[in-house]
Amino acid sequence: MTERIVVVGAALLDAGRLLAARRSAPPELAGRWELPGGKVEEGEAPEAALVRELREELGVDADTVERVPGEWPLRQPYVLQVWTARLRPGSAAPEPLQDHDALRWLTPAEIWDVDWLDQDVPAVRETLARCGAGAAEPRVR
């Protein structure tokens, strides 16, 4: 059996808004939106990986808050786990430094205005349910 590799995603929340990041690479994902994050390195705790990835990808200092229940399959052997997170006081504003070309803070009413990666849709839906920010279901594209 292949060992699974955890990819962590951040449901970065601020004033009731969720941060979405538009992929710039690889080509098959470019232009679609995701929760920022990345792979957990060997020996690294998922929460530490998320803090590191947010620093590398967005230039921010963040704290994880809690894990969103669930785990979502990506391409083998990867699985997505999501944590809610918040910017630390004094953190820089997020910027698309690595793997992304745009960022958007989305209110609950705007959540489905972006073209989320298919594998992020259930994670975003679960995040909204956990945060009490009920929003309409995504439109079929």
ChimeraX attribute file (.defattr): number of C-alpha atoms within 10 A of each C-alpha:
attribute: neighborCount
match mode: 1-to-1
recipient: residues
	/A:1	4
	/A:2	6
	/A:3	8
	/A:4	11
	/A:5	16
	/A:6	21
	/A:7	22
	/A:8	26
	/A:9	28
	/A:10	30
	/A:11	28
	/A:12	24
	/A:13	18
	/A:14	14
	/A:15	8
	/A:16	13
	/A:17	18
	/A:18	23
	/A:19	20
	/A:20	23
	/A:21	26
	/A:22	24
	/A:23	25
	/A:24	18
	/A:25	14
	/A:26	9
	/A:27	8
	/A:28	9
	/A:29	14
	/A:30	15
	/A:31	20
	/A:32	18
	/A:33	24
	/A:34	27
	/A:35	23
	/A:36	25
	/A:37	26
	/A:38	20
	/A:39	18
	/A:40	19
	/A:41	13
	/A:42	8
	/A:43	7
	/A:44	11
	/A:45	10
	/A:46	22
	/A:47	21
	/A:48	14
	/A:49	22
	/A:50	27
	/A:51	19
	/A:52	19
	/A:53	22
	/A:54	25
	/A:55	19
	/A:56	17
	/A:57	19
	/A:58	22
	/A:59	18
	/A:60	21
	/A:61	19
	/A:62	20
	/A:63	18
	/A:64	20
	/A:65	15
	/A:66	12
	/A:67	18
	/A:68	21
	/A:69	12
	/A:70	12
	/A:71	15
	/A:72	16
	/A:73	15
	/A:74	15
	/A:75	8
	/A:76	10
	/A:77	12
	/A:78	15
	/A:79	17
	/A:80	21
	/A:81	20
	/A:82	30
	/A:83	23
	/A:84	19
	/A:85	23
	/A:86	19
	/A:87	18
	/A:88	12
	/A:89	8
	/A:90	8
	/A:91	13
	/A:92	14
	/A:93	10
	/A:94	18
	/A:95	16
	/A:96	18
	/A:97	14
	/A:98	15
	/A:99	17
	/A:100	21
	/A:101	15
	/A:102	15
	/A:103	18
	/A:104	16
	/A:105	17
	/A:106	18
	/A:107	17
	/A:108	16
	/A:109	12
	/A:110	14
	/A:111	23
	/A:112	18
	/A:113	10
	/A:114	18
	/A:115	17
	/A:116	22
	/A:117	17
	/A:118	12
	/A:119	15
	/A:120	19
	/A:121	19
	/A:122	14
	/A:123	24
	/A:124	21
	/A:125	18
	/A:126	17
	/A:127	23
	/A:128	18
	/A:129	13
	/A:130	13
	/A:131	12
	/A:132	11
	/A:133	15
	/A:134	14
	/A:135	15
	/A:136	12
	/A:137	10
	/A:138	14
	/A:139	9
	/A:140	5
	/A:141	4
